Structures are given as structure tokens and as C-alpha cells.
Amino acid sequence: MENFQRALKLNRHDSTTWYNLGIAYHELGKDEELTEALRHACEESPSSAKYRETLVGIVSLLAYRNQIEGNHEKAMKLYKEALAVDDSRAQNWYNLALAHQQMGDLPSATDAAEKAAKLDPQNNVYRHLQDYLRKAVDHPEGNKNPTDP
């Protein structure tokens, strides 16, 4: 860890060192530091698919953890960050839709669900949520959440 930090003092623009520092933080379970290091790696080498995919994967995982813990606002922030880097992941759009739904923002939930369904039209779960949310927005009084008993 100290070697990476020393190297960054010599050259703050070395994306490989930022990336490797992030991996070291990952091994220590330091999620905040991990994502910050990966963000720096992506800023220094924005065309690196490896850095971007790693950042999106980690941020998506952290978003999902927050979502299942009930921290929907934090989850939405993280999903949006991941989608700003790579908006082609249908699962992130779907999970963002669920977070918006949990926060009571049905129009935003519908928009996100539509993006998920468009990216993966064969996924019945995405289409089902999209249809449910459209009906809920159009007729809010007559819809029951399909996940409720």
C-alpha cells in the first residue's frame, strides 16, 4: 500500500498505479478507498475498458448492497454513477427502477425499467416491471405491487 502511495506522490497521473492501489484496497475490504482509486484510474485513462469495467462492476455491487440494506437513495446515487460510465447494463437500469419505486418515484422508476427492457427485451422480469410501472403511473389507484403478498 505504501509503495503505491509513494509512486502516486511521484506521478499522480499514473493510471496503472491508481488501479493497482484500488485492487489493494479491495483486498483490505476498503470500499470507499477502492472506488476512489478506480475513479482516478478511469480519469487518467478514460479509454481503458478494463478500468471502466472494473469501476462499473464495483460501483454496481456497492449499489446493490445498499439497496438490499434499504439505503435506496445511496443505491440510486451509485447506480447512476455506474450508468454514467456504462449505460448498457440492463441489470443496473432494472435495479435503479426498483430503487426509484421503493422511494415512491414511479415516473423515474418507469423510465429506468423501460431502459432495462429495451436493452434486454427477452427478459420477462424487466418487461413485467415495465408493464406494472406503466399501469401504476397511468392508474395509481388500481395497482398493487406484484411483489406484495
N, C-alpha and C positions, 0 to 999 in steps of 0.2 A: 504494500500500500504506500509506504513512504517513498519507495523508488518511483512510483507513478507520479506522486505529488511533486517530487523533486524535478522529474522530467518536465512536468507541466509548468513549473516555475521558469524553466529554461525556454520552453516553447509552448505557450498557451494555445497554439493553433494546430497542435498535433492530434488529429482525429483518432489515430490508432491508439495513442496513449489514453485519450478520453474513453474510448471504447473498452480498452483493457481494464481501466480503472472501474468502469461500470460493472464489468464481469467480476472483478474482485469484490465490489460492494455486494453484488448478488450472492456470492458465496458466503458473505458475512450476514446476509439477511437484512441489509440496509436498503430498503426500497426507495426511500426519498433520494438518497445519495446516488443510487443506481440510476434512477430515471434522469436525474440532473446530469450525470456524466454522459448518459446516452444522448440526451438533448444536445450537449456540447459537441459530441462526435458528429451528430447529424448536421449541426450548424456549420461545422468546419468542413464537412464533406457531404453536402446535400445530395449529391448524385449517388452516394453509396447505398445500394439496395440492401446490403447486409445490415448496415447501421439502422436504416429506416425500418426494416422488418423486425429487427430486434426491439427497437423502441416501441413500435406499434404492438408487438406481442406482449411486452412487459406492461405497458400502459393499459392495454385491454384486460390483462389479468388483474391488475390493481383495481380497475374499474369494476370488474365482476365481483371481486372480493368485497368492495364497498357496497355494491348493490345487494349482495346476499346478506350483508350485515345491516341492511336498512338505511345506509347512507346514500340515498338516491341523488341528492344534489352533488355530492363529491363524485359519485359514479358518472353522472351526466357530464360533469366537467372533464373527467378523464376520457370518457368515450369520445367526446367532442375533440379532445386533443389528439387521440388516436386517429379519428376520422379526418382531421386536418392534414395528417401525414399520409394516410391511405384511406380513401373513401370507398374502396372496392370490397370491403369486408362486410358481407351481409349480416353476419352474426353481431357485429358491433352496432349496426343500424337497428337490428331487432332488439338487442339489449337496451339500447338508448330509448327505443319506443316503450319498452316495459318500464323503464325508469320514469319517463315522462308521464306514463299512465299512472304510476304509483303516486306521482306528485299532483295528479289531477289535471295535467295539461294535455287534454285529449287532442287538440289540433296538432300540437308538436309531436305527440305520440303517433298520430296518423301519418304525418309527413315521414317520420323515421321508418315506420312499418312499411309504407309504400316503397321507400328506397330499398329496404331489405328484400321485399317481394320482387322488385324489379331486377335486383342483382341475382336473385336465385328463385326464378319463377316456378321451379319444380318443387320447392319446399312448401309443403302443405301447412306447416306450422306458421310460417311467415304470412302466407296468404290468409289463413284463418284469422290471425291477429289483425291483419289489414282490414278484412271484411268486418270484423267485430268493431274495430275503432271507427270505421266509416259510419256504421249504423249508430254507434254511440254518439257521434258528433251530430249526425242528422236527426236523431230521435233520442235525446238524452234520457227521457223519462222511461223508455221501454226496454232498456238493455241491461242485462245482468252480466257481470264479468264471467267469462267462460271458465275461469279458474276458481270461482267461488262455489261452495257446496250448494 
